[in-house]
């Protein structure tokens, strides 16, 4: 019997997304051997209460796992605090955790990928995070999995030994950056990671994920990633806390088991170049950007 990682699923007020996320998880190869912990945040406003209650009723009937534990929050924590506290609880109880939010569809082999990687790199201090989502990269010659500096937050896993390095204090994080580190952190300016740090500092976002990536980066940590995504995010429909209506991050999920993992613990240069190229071109031409902006405005 494998020592499988528990699954933490964070839900709030999107019953349809939650239903689909759970349905795909149930179809995973190791679902029936995995412990599922569902963290249900409480309503922030009266307007949210009906949907929050729908989600709570929905998760009561979840089956198909080794066990299902439902944690009902009695006051609203918000996504960041909910995830940080839930992950902290489970990594210290089990030593590792797999993390899902309520808008993530998974491949039948996603749990297998997470557990295989958690086992293989359990004692590799530099490997701090396992991501299951990957952009639609143009380079089709990349290995099945590779190491990279940034942490994706759409389906991920980690260990207690890595999570203990999570630094929630943004001022302590900022103090450790210089100009060169900012450039490396933001993939040479191709992604707005540093802007997200500045926005958190200014109170314009409440992202746990950008602080987690910064914590990993400042420890010279690495993240494991698949070259073909094992996650599809269905939250880019305007319903999420941090999401707009857009399809640039839409991918075709991998439908086969991942069997190859790197033995050398270092960032894959070709994968870095492929990701940098994707990020540099992800918004398309000026005309495509204008069309997308207009579409977003019309959808509001």
C-alpha positions in Angstrom: 0.0 0.0 0.0 1.4 3.4 -1.0 1.7 6.2 1.5 -0.5 8.5 -0.5 -0.6 12.3 0.2 -3.9 13.7 1.4 -5.9 16.0 -1.0 -6.9 19.4 0.2 -9.8 20.9 -1.8 -10.8 24.5 -1.2 -14.3 25.5 -2.1 -16.5 28.5 -1.6 -19.5 29.6 -3.7 -19.3 27.9 -7.1 -21.4 24.7 -7.0 -21.1 23.9 -10.7 -17.3 24.3 -10.7 -17.0 22.3 -7.5 -19.2 19.5 -8.9 -17.0 19.2 -12.0 -13.7 19.4 -10.1 -14.8 16.6 -7.8 -16.1 14.5 -10.7 -12.8 14.6 -12.4 -10.9 13.9 -9.2 -13.1 10.8 -8.6 -12.0 9.5 -12.0 -8.3 9.6 -10.9 -6.4 6.4 -10.7 -5.7 6.7 -7.0 -8.9 8.4 -5.9 -10.2 5.4 -4.0 -7.0 5.2 -2.0 -6.7 8.9 -1.2 -8.0 10.9 1.7 -9.9 14.0 0.6 -10.2 17.0 2.9 -12.8 19.6 1.7 -12.3 23.1 3.2 -15.5 25.1 2.9 -15.1 28.8 3.5 -18.0 30.8 5.1 -19.9 33.5 3.2 -18.3 36.9 3.0 -21.6 38.7 2.3 -25.3 37.8 2.6 -25.5 37.7 -1.2 -23.0 34.8 -1.2 -24.9 32.7 1.4 -27.2 30.8 -1.0 -24.3 29.6 -3.2 -22.1 28.8 -0.2 -24.9 26.7 1.2 -25.4 24.9 -2.2 -21.7 24.0 -2.1 -21.9 22.7 1.4 -24.9 20.5 0.6 -23.1 19.2 -2.5 -20.0 18.1 -0.7 -21.9 16.2 1.9 -22.6 13.5 -0.6 -19.0 13.1 -2.0 -17.8 9.5 -2.2 -15.2 7.6 -4.2 -12.3 8.3 -1.9 -10.7 6.4 0.9 -12.2 9.0 3.3 -13.8 12.4 3.0 -13.5 15.0 5.7 -15.4 18.2 5.4 -14.1 21.3 7.3 -16.8 24.0 7.6 -15.4 27.4 8.4 -17.8 29.4 10.6 -16.4 32.8 9.4 -15.0 33.9 6.1 -11.2 33.5 5.9 -10.8 34.4 2.2 -8.9 32.3 -0.3 -5.4 33.1 0.9 -5.9 32.5 4.6 -8.0 29.4 3.9 -5.3 27.8 1.8 -2.4 28.8 4.0 -4.1 27.4 7.2 -5.4 24.3 5.5 -2.1 23.4 3.8 -0.3 24.1 7.1 -2.7 21.8 9.0 -2.3 18.9 6.6 1.5 19.0 5.9 2.2 18.9 9.6 -0.3 16.0 10.1 0.8 14.0 7.0 4.2 15.4 6.0 2.9 16.3 2.5 -0.2 17.5 0.7 -1.9 17.8 -2.7 -3.8 21.1 -3.2 -6.8 21.7 -5.4 -9.1 24.7 -5.7 -12.7 24.4 -6.9 -12.1 25.2 -10.6 -9.5 22.6 -11.6 -10.2 19.6 -13.8 -7.6 16.9 -13.5 -6.4 14.1 -15.8 -7.0 10.5 -14.7 -3.3 10.4 -13.9 -2.8 13.6 -12.0 -2.9 12.1 -8.5 -0.5 9.4 -9.7 1.9 12.1 -10.9 1.7 14.0 -7.6 2.3 10.9 -5.5 5.1 9.5 -7.6 6.9 12.9 -7.5 6.3 13.4 -3.8 8.0 10.0 -3.2 10.9 10.5 -5.6 11.9 13.9 -4.4 10.9 13.5 -0.7 14.4 14.1 0.5 15.6 16.6 -2.1 15.7 19.9 -0.3 15.9 22.0 -3.4 12.7 20.6 -4.9 10.1 22.5 -3.0 6.9 22.3 -5.1 5.2 20.1 -7.7 2.9 21.8 -10.2 0.5 19.9 -12.5 -0.6 22.8 -14.8 1.6 23.9 -17.7 1.0 26.4 -20.4 0.5 25.3 -24.0 4.2 25.3 -25.0 5.3 25.3 -28.6 8.4 23.2 -27.9 7.2 19.6 -28.2 10.7 18.1 -27.7 10.7 18.8 -23.9 11.0 15.9 -21.5 7.8 14.6 -19.8 8.7 16.6 -16.7 11.3 19.2 -15.9 12.5 21.6 -13.2 11.7 25.3 -13.4 12.0 28.3 -11.0 8.4 29.5 -10.7 5.5 27.8 -8.9 2.2 27.4 -10.6 -0.9 27.3 -8.3 -3.4 25.4 -10.3 -3.1 22.0 -8.8 0.1 21.5 -6.8 1.8 19.6 -4.0 4.5 20.0 -1.4 6.1 18.6 1.7 6.3 19.9 5.3 10.0 20.3 4.9 9.4 22.8 2.0 6.3 24.5 3.4 8.1 25.5 6.6 10.0 28.1 4.4 6.7 29.8 3.4 7.2 33.5 4.4 3.8 35.3 4.7 5.4 38.7 5.5 5.8 40.5 2.2 8.2 43.1 3.7 10.6 40.3 4.7 10.4 39.0 1.2 10.9 42.3 -0.5 14.0 43.0 1.7 15.8 40.1 0.1 15.4 41.2 -3.5 17.8 43.2 -5.6 17.5 44.3 -9.2 19.0 41.1 -10.6 16.8 38.9 -8.5 13.7 40.9 -9.5 14.6 40.3 -13.2 15.2 36.5 -12.6 12.0 36.3 -10.5 9.9 37.9 -13.2 11.3 35.7 -16.0 13.2 38.6 -17.4 10.2 40.8 -17.3 8.0 38.4 -19.3 5.6 37.9 -16.4 4.2 40.3 -13.8 5.4 38.4 -10.7 7.1 41.4 -9.2 4.1 43.6 -9.9 2.0 41.0 -7.9 4.4 41.4 -5.0 4.1 45.2 -5.2 0.3 45.0 -5.4 0.1 42.7 -2.4 2.2 45.2 -0.5 -0.2 48.0 -1.6 -3.2 45.9 -0.5 -4.5 45.4 -4.1 -4.4 41.6 -4.0 -4.2 39.0 -1.3 -2.3 36.3 -3.1 -0.8 33.4 -1.1 0.7 32.0 -4.4 3.0 34.9 -5.2 4.4 34.8 -1.6 4.9 31.1 -1.9 6.7 31.4 -5.2 8.9 34.2 -3.7 9.6 32.0 -0.7 10.8 29.2 -3.0 12.8 31.5 -5.2 14.7 33.1 -2.3 15.7 29.6 -1.1 17.0 28.8 -4.6 14.2 26.2 -4.8 12.9 24.4 -7.8 9.5 23.3 -8.9 8.7 20.1 -10.9 6.3 20.5 -13.8 4.9 18.4 -16.6 5.5 19.4 -20.2 1.9 18.6 -21.0 -0.6 20.0 -18.5 -2.4 17.6 -16.2 -4.8 20.3 -15.1 -7.4 22.4 -17.0 -8.5 25.6 -15.2 -12.2 26.3 -15.7 -12.3 29.4 -13.6 -11.5 31.9 -16.4 -15.1 32.6 -16.9 -15.3 35.7 -14.7 -16.5 33.8 -11.6 -13.3 33.5 -9.7 -11.7 35.8 -7.1 -8.7 36.6 -9.4 -10.0 35.7 -12.8 -11.1 37.4 -16.0 -12.8 36.0 -19.0 -9.9 34.8 -21.2 -8.7 31.7 -22.9 -4.9 32.2 -23.3 -4.3 29.7 -20.5 -6.6 27.0 -22.1 -4.7 23.7 -22.6 -5.3 20.1 -23.8 -4.8 17.9 -20.8 -2.4 15.0 -20.9 -4.3 11.7 -21.0 -1.5 9.2 -20.2 0.5 8.4 -17.1 3.7 10.4 -16.5 6.6 7.9 -16.1 9.8 10.0 -16.6 11.2 12.3 -13.9 14.5 14.1 -14.0 17.4 12.8 -11.9 19.5 15.9 -12.1 18.2 18.7 -9.8 18.6 21.8 -11.9 16.4 24.1 -14.0 15.8 22.8 -17.5 17.1 25.6 -19.8 15.0 24.6 -22.8 11.9 24.5 -20.7 12.7 27.9 -19.3 13.1 29.3 -22.9 9.9 27.7 -24.0 8.0 29.2 -21.0 9.6 32.6 -21.5 8.6 32.5 -25.2 5.0 31.6 -24.3 4.8 34.4 -21.7 6.2 37.0 -24.1 3.6 36.1 -26.7 0.6 35.0 -24.7 -1.4 38.1 -25.2 -1.1 38.0 -29.0 -0.9 40.9 -31.4 -2.2 44.4 -30.7 -5.4 43.6 -32.6 -6.0 40.4 -30.7 -5.4 42.3 -27.4 -8.0 44.9 -28.3 -10.5 42.2 -29.3 -10.0 40.4 -26.0 -10.4 43.6 -24.0 -13.6 44.5 -25.8 -14.9 41.0 -25.2 -14.1 41.2 -21.5 -15.9 44.6 -21.3 -19.0 43.3 -23.1 -19.1 40.3 -20.7 -19.3 42.6 -17.6 
